[in-house]
Amino acid sequence: MSNLTSLLSAFIVLGGLVAAAVFLRSYRDRLNRHFGQGPIQLKGSVHLGDGSRLVLVEIDGTRLACGVGRNGVGAIEIIPQRSTEMVGP
């Protein structure tokens, strides 16, 4: 009787894990959008060859062009925010 109870408990635990995995997989994108919005966003990346990349990153509204290579990461240029005001006659 105790073997049957142990086996049933193991199946219940495994079933719960499978149900949780299916739930998280189906709602993964929604959860990432809700909880994944931090102050740092990757806007774009260009491979330059030889393991080097040029990356555009936005941190709290400030954009940075960064060089990423085998020896580390370095800020190349801080790009000022563009004004959204319309200038005209």
N, C-alpha and C positions, 0 to 999 in steps of 0.2 A: 504494500500500500504506500509506503514511504517513497519507493522508486517511482510510482505513478504520480505522486504529488510533486516530486522533484522534476520529473519530466514535463508535467503540465506547467509548472512555474517557469521552467526554461523556455517553453514555447510561448508563454505569455510575454515574457521579457523580450524575446527575439521579435515577436509580433509588434510590440511597442516600439522597438528600435527601427524596424522596417517602416512602420507608419510614420514615425518622426522623420526619417530620411526622405520618404516620399513627400511629406508636407513641406519640408524645408527646400527640397528641390523644386517643387512647383511654385513656391512663393519666393524663391531666391532673388529674383530681380526686384520685386517690390520691397523686400527687406533691405537689399543693398541701397536702393534709392532713398529709403526712409532713414536708415541708420548710417549709411556710408558717406553722407555729405559732410565732409570736414572742411577745414580752411584751405587745404591744398588740392588743386585740381590739375591734372595733366591735360593740356590743350592740344598738344601735337608733338610729333617726334619724327626726325629725319635721320636715316642711317648715312653716315659719311664714309663708311668703310673702315677696315682695320679695327673693328670693335669700338668705334667712336660714333656718338650720336649728338645731334643738336636737339634739345628738348625745350618746348615752351610750357612753362608752369605758371599757374595763377595762384597767388597766396593772398587771401583777404583782399581781392580786387587789384593787386599789383602783379603785373606780368613780368616774368624773368626769362631770358634766354640763357640756358645753361648748357655747358659742354659736359658730356658724360663719356668717360673713357676708362681704360684699364687702371689708370692712376688715380681715379676719383672723379669728383664732380666739382665744377667751378662755375660761378655766375659770370656770364659774358657781358650781359647788358640788362639793365633795368628799363623796361618799356613803360613809359608813363601812360596813364589812362587817357583815352580819347574823350574829348568833351562831347556830350550828347546834345548840346545846344546848337540850334540852327543859326548860322550867321548869314545874313542876307540884307538886301536893301530895305 
